[in-house]
Amino acid sequence: MANLRTSMDASFYDLNIATPQTLTASARSIPGEPVPLDGAYSSKLLRMQQLSLLGRGFPLGLIPSFAPPLSSHNKDSASLSLQTIWLKQPTENWWLGLVGQLRPIKLLSSVKAESFRADSAMPRFKRVVKKFLDKSFYSLGLFSHLDFSESTSLLVNIERDGQSENRRTKAVVFHKLPNHDLTLEAAWPELFVDRNGKYWDMPESISLDCLSLVSDSGLRYRFGIHKNGGSTKALDSFEGETPASLRPGICAKTAFSYEKSRDLWRIPETKEDLGIVKTKKGEFRNMAYDLRMKEPHAAISGIFGGTCEAWLSGKELDTSSAKRSPFGADLFGSVCFALQHGKFRKRYGDLTRFDARLDMSSASALINGFSNTSKSSWASPQLNLILQQQVAGPLVFRINSKVAFGSSSGGCGPHIEDVIYSLNYSMRYLASGKVVAWYSPKRNEGMVEMRVFEF
């Protein structure tokens, strides 16, 4: 079923969006904006872990991705990148990985142009070799994950992009309490992506967050404090006002939610479904390709809640024409319907799944949008649609789309605001794990990821 809990997480600073623009393969959704597409969320697995597993199935362990450079003046030309990892495990509870990225098309084009250029000052061979050593075609990242105990871990990422000569550093301390998860996170700088696919760099981002586990009753809450440091800037020559939640200051925020789901009908798994299948390679139990999609069903679920925030500082640093309110409170809600046909066990025609989720990200924005038509697309409810169809065996084609009911820049009425296409290859031995190759026309980006327990 489409993820409901992101309705609350979207108002905080830890909703990660998958992107090939960083070696960690993620950027942050801007707090307070409408909930992104389900297919846009980054994997729960660390990129270091993904590359280690994916490298076994790709030639020379090179994983492809596709994205336009953020600092380029020619935004229409996207760039192919190849990533690989050298992974070590110094101790049982410590993982250390060095990630390398190469831009082969740009490198070969540059080498070709250099080889045909006439220059008497330097021999052609030396000029070509010099191009191969040009650091602008490469990026490097050092990843480290250390488990101090079963409940406490430390993640440190340091990466440098040779093309933009930018260095990103991030540290995350995660601690499990009996009924809560505690996270301390700092990044210099932090990369954000807005609903229009534009990227923003915040020089300093520090947050402390406490999240409760979902209770049996469906109640969930979280609270935290976040510091924005420095002047946030757009990375792709976008001229516009900095989003209010990305301006300098310290913000305290809390939220609560209540969620519930109910099956309209469901066909439970039986012993006959788990029968033994005999093949030339031997016998095996007829498990579903993905355990999360093993039973045909129809279900409805919903979530609603509220948020409250207070800016403790930063008013004196806010030079924007649209002043940020020092205090705010809002309500949000989502309703989802899911329908699945098939048990995802046979080779063909055994999975068709449809999810529809209606999101209201901000009740106050919706009310204000009625009186301000220029903001109606921002404030209007969003309909997230997910269609999944089995192609053959574990291979599934998936379309994620978002429909906005407000007006757009090109007209009025309902319109498709975003869409992501993907091919998913489910792996039985991971229970609910898959390799995902996706492409976003809006951002002109695509990459290969590994995801677990996400459907």
N, C-alpha and C positions, 0 to 999 in steps of 0.2 A: 504494500500500500504506500502511496506517496507520503513522504515524510512530513508529519504534522508538527513536530517539535521545533522545526526551523522557524515557525511563526514567531516564537519567543526569541530564539537565538539571533534572528535578524536584527533585533534592536540592540544587541550587544556587539562586542568587537571581535568575536572569535568564530564567525561564520566564514569558513574558507571556501574560496572559489578556485576550481582547477584552471590552471593556466600554464603554458610553456614559457612564459616570460621570465620565470625564475627557476633555478635549479631545484628548489624545494617543490616546484610544480603547484604553487598555490599563491593566491592573493586574498585580501580580506574584502568582504562585502561591506559597503558603507552602512554604518548603523542608521536605522530609521528609514531606510529605503524599502520599497516593496520587496517581498520575498522572492529570491531568484528561482530560476528553474531547478527542478530536482536533479536533472542531468548535469547541472553546472557545478555541483558540490565536489570538492576534491576528496580523494580517497582517504579513508581512516588510516591506511597503512602509510608509514613514513616513506618518502621517495627513495631513500636508501634501501629499504626493504623491497620496494617495488622493482627497482633496477636490478637488484640481486636475483630476484625470481624471474623477471622477464628476460634477463640476459641469456638464460638457458635456451630460450626458444627463438632467438634472433641471431642472424649471421654475425659472427665476431662479437656478439654481445652488445651490438649497437641498437639503441632504441630511438626511433624517429619521432620528431615533433615538428610543428609547422606554425610559424607566427611572424607577423611583421615586426621589425625593430621599433621600439618605443621612441627612440630619439632620431629616427630617420625622417628626412623631409619628404621622401617618397613613400607615403603610407600604403600605396597600392601594391607594392612589391613585397610579398611575404618571403620568409626565409626558412629553408629546411635546415633542421638541426639534428645531430646525432649525439646521443648521450651514452656513456658507459660508466661503469663503476669498478673501482678496485676496493674490495671489502675485506676487512680483517676483523678478527675477534680476539683481542689481546687476552681477555679473561672471559669467563662464562657469562658474566652479566654486563659486559661492555662491548658495544659494536662501534667500529670506526670505519668510515667510508670516504674515499676520495672520488668525486664525480667529475668527469671531464666532458665537455661539450664542444663539438666541431660544427661549423657552418660550411658544409662541403660545396654547395653551389656557388656561394659568394667567393670562396677560396679559389675554386677552379676558374671562375670568370675573371677574377683579378689576375691569376697566374697567366691565363691566356692573353689578356690585354697587355700584360707586362712583357710577354715573350715576343709580341709583334711590334712593340714600341722601339723606335730607333733612339739610341742613347749612347754616344761615344764615351761619355765620362765613366761608365761602369759596364763591365762585360755583361752580356745577356744572362749567362748562367748565374752570376752572383745576384742579379736583380730578381731572378725567379726564386732562388733559394731564400732571399730576403723576404719575399712575399709569403713563403711557407712559414717563416718564423714570425710573421706579423701577429701580434697577440690579439688584434681586433677580431680575428676569426675563431677565437677560442674563449671558453669560460671554464673556471675551476671552482669547485666547492668542497669544503671539508665538513663532514657530518659526523657527529658523535652522539651516542645514546648510551647512558649509564644508568643501570638499576641499582640504587643504594639498598633497596629492600623490596619486598613484594608490594609495598604500598607507595614507594617514593622513587621517582626517576628524574633524570636531568637530560635535556636535549639541547645541543649547541650546534648551530649551523653558521658557517662562514662561507660566503661565495663572492666571487669577483667576476664581473662581466667585462671581457676584454674589449667589446665593441663600444660600450658606453663608459668604461673605466670606473664603474660604480662598484662599491663593496657593500654587501648586506650582511648584517650580523643579527642573529636571533638566539635567544636563550629561553628555555621553558622548563619550569620546575612543576612537576605534577605529583600531587599527593592524594591518596585515597583515604577518606575517613569512613567510619561505619555506614553512614547514610548520606555522605556528601563527597563531592570531588572538588579539590582545591587546586587552582592553577595560578601560578605567577609567571608572567610572560613579559619579555622586553625585546624590542627590535630597533635597530638603527641602520637604515630607515625601514619603515613598514610600507608595503605596497598595497593600495586599495584599488578596487575596480567598481565603477558606478553602474547604474542600470542601463546606461547607454553604451557600455563597453569602453569607457574612457578610464585611463589609469592615473592615479594620484600617488605621489610619494610624500609620506610624513616623516620628517627627519628623526623624530623620537616617539616611540609608542611604548608605554609601560602600563600593565594592567594586573590587577589582583581580583580573582573571581571565585565565588563559591556557588556550586550548583548542587541541588538536592537530587537524589535518585527519585524516580517516579514511584509514588506510593501505590498500594493496591487500590486506593480510591480514585487514582488518576490525578492527584494534586502534585504540582511541581513548582519550585520556586528557585530563584537565584538572585544574588546581589553581588556587586563589585564596585571597584573604583578604577578609573582610567585616567592617565595623563597623556595629553598631546603636547609634544614639544616641537618648537620651530614652526616655520611657515610652510604649509603644505603647498606643493606645486603640481600642475598637470604635466604629464610626461610626453604627451603626443600632440603638442602645439595646439591644445584646446584652450580657447579664450573664453573663460566663464568664471563665475563666482565660485569660490571654494565652498563645498558643502559645510553646513553649520557644524556637524558632528566631527569634522576634521580640523576645525580651527583650534588654536592653542588654548590650553586650559586643563583643569582637573574636574572630572565629572563622576559623581556617585550615582549609581543606578540600581534599581531593584525591579523584579518582575515576578509574576506568578501566573500559573496556567492550570487549567483543568481539562483533561482529555478523556474521551470514552470512545469505544468502538463496539460494534455489534455485527454478528453475521446474520445476513438475511437468509442464506442457505450455504451449506458446505458439504462436500462429499469426502468423508474422512478416508485416510489411507488404510488399506486392508492388507492382510497377510498375502493375499493373491497378488497384490501390487508388488510385493517384495519377493516374488518368486525367483528361482535360480534360472539364469539365462546361460545357455551353452553356446560357445563360439569356438573358432579355430584356435584362439589364444587361451582358451580355458573357460572355466565357469565363474560367474560373478553374480552378485545379488542385484536385482533390477531396481537400483536406487534412482531417484529423480536427479536430473542434472543439477538442480538447485533445490535444496531442502526448503527454502522459503517459498517455493512455488510448486509444491508437490500435490496440493489439493485444490480442485476446482471449487470456486466459491463466489459469492457476492457479499460485499460488506459495506457498511457505512460507518464513518467515524467523524469525530469533530473535536475541536479544541478552541477554547476561548480564554482570555486572560487580560492582564493589564500591565503597564509599565509606568515607572515614575523615575524621573531623573532630576538632579540638581547640579548646576555648574558652580563649584566652590571657588574657582578662580578663572581668570582668562578674560574677564570683561574688559579690562584695561588694554588687553592686547588685540581685541576684536576690532579691526579697522574696516570690516565689510560694511557695505551700504545697508544690508539687511541684518539688523542686530539679532543676536541669539538670545532667546529667552532664558533667564537664569533658572527657571523651574518649569517642568513640564510633566504632564500625566496623560496617558492615552490608553485605549482599549484596542485589542486585536482579536481576530478569530478566523478559523478555517473549517470547512466542511469537505469531506472527501468521500467519493464513491469508488469502489473497486470491483471489477468483474473479471474473473478468469475462467477460461474454458481450456480443458486439457490438464494432464498430470505431469507434463514435461519429462516423459520417460522414453517415448517412442522416437524413432528417427525422424518422422515427418508428421506434420499436422497435429501435434499434441500440446501446443501452447499458443493461445491468443489471450492477451491480457490488456485491459483498458482501465486507466485510473483518471479520475477527474477531481481536481481539488480547487475549491473556490476560496480565495484568500482576501481578507480585509485587513491590511497591514496597519491602518490607522483610522480610527473612528473620527477623530478630530479633523484629519485631512479630508476625509470623505464629506463631512459636513461643510467645511470651508470650500471644497471643490465645487459645490453646487452654486456658490455665488461668485466663483472665479473660473471662467471657462478655460483660461490659459493653463490652469493646473488640474483640469479635470482628468487628464490621462494619468497624472501622477497619483491622484487621490482615488480614482475609481477602483472597484474590486478587480482582482486578477484571477483568471481561470487558467490553471495549469492542467494540461492534458498530456497523458503518457500512453502511447500505443506500443505494445511489444508483440512481435510475431516471430515464431520459430521458423528459421530458414531450413536448417538440416541439423539433426542431432543437437549438440550443445550450442549451436550458432543461432543467435537471436538478433533481429533488426529492431531498433528502438527509435522512436521519435518523441522528443520532448518539445512541447510548444506552450507559449504563454499568450493568452488572449486578453487584451485590455478593453474595457467597455467604454472608456472615455474617448475624447477626441485626440487625434494625433496631429502632427505638423502638416500632414498631407490631406487631412479631411476629418470627418467626425464619425462617431459610431464605433462599434466593435472592430478591432483590428488585431492582427498578429503582431505582437511586440518583439518576440524572440523565439528562436527555434534551435534545437541541437539534434543532430543525427548521429547515431552510433551503432556499431556492431559489437555485440557482447558474446564472448566465448566462455561458457560456464565450465567449471572443472569439478567433477564429482569428488575428487579426493580432498577438496577444500570445503566440502559441505555446502557452503554458499559463497563461493569465490569465483571471480571471473576476470578475464582480460577484456578491457574496454578500449576500443578505438573510436574517438568522437571528433566531430567537426562542428564549429560554431560559425555560420555565415556572418553573423553580426559582428563578431570580433575578428573574423578571418583567421581563426586559430584552430588547431587540431593537435591531438597527442594520443599516446597509448598509455593506459594506466592499468593497474591491478587493484581491484576492489573486493572487499569481503563483507558479507552480511548487508549488502545494499541491493535493493531491487526496485 
